Amino acid sequence: MNVIESLIREFEHEAQTTRQHLERLSDNKFAWRPHEKSFTLEGLASHIVECVSWTDTIFNSDDFNFDPATYKRYEASSVADLLKTFDENVAAGKQALASADEAALMKPWSLKVMGNSLFAKPKVEVLRDFVLSHIIHHRGQLSVYERLLEIPVPGSYGPSADEPPPGSM
C-alpha cells in the first residue's frame, strides 16, 4: 500500500465514523449549546462537514486566501442537508486524494488571511492538521454534546458506553 492509499483508507475510516455521529442528530436540537461560548449543535456539526470539504481545496489548489468579510461558512438547514453535504464533501475529498500522486503530497500549500500568508506546509501535513485531526477533535466535542443530549454515542475507535462489544451484556 502506498501513502495515497493509506491516506484514503484513513480518510474513509474517519468519514464513516463521523457520519455515524452526524446521522444521530435531530433538527429540533440544532440550536442547543452546552455553554454560551460554545458552538450550537448545528454550528459544530456544520463546521465538521466544512472541515471535510477542505480536502478538495488542499489538493486542487496551492493556497486558500481567507477574507473574513466575504467568507460564508456552511450552515446546515437540517440533518438531511448536513448528511447530503457531508457525503458530497467526502466523495470530493476521496476523488481529490485518488487523483493526487506522491509528489503532490509534498507540494507546499499556504493559508492566507487577506493576502498575508499564515503558513506554508506540505499538503500531506495540511491534510492531517486541518482535516483529519480537526475532524477528530470536533467529533470528540460532538460526542460530549450527544451525551449531554441523551443521544446514544457511537464508538469511534472501539465500543462506547452506549454500544458495548458484542457478548458483553
QUIDA-V807062 format. One line per field, one symbol per residue. ss: DSSP state (H for helix, E for strand, L for the rest). A space follows every 50 residues. Layout:
ss = ???
This chain:
ss = LLHHHHHHHHHHHHHHHHHHHHLLLLHHHLLLLLLLLLLLHHHHHHHHHH HHHHHHHHHLLLEEEELLLLLLLLLLLLHHHHHHHHHHHHHHHHHHHHHL LHHHHHLEEEEEELLEEEEEEEHHHHHHHHHHHHHHHHHHHHHHHHHHLL LLLLLLLLLELLELLLLLL
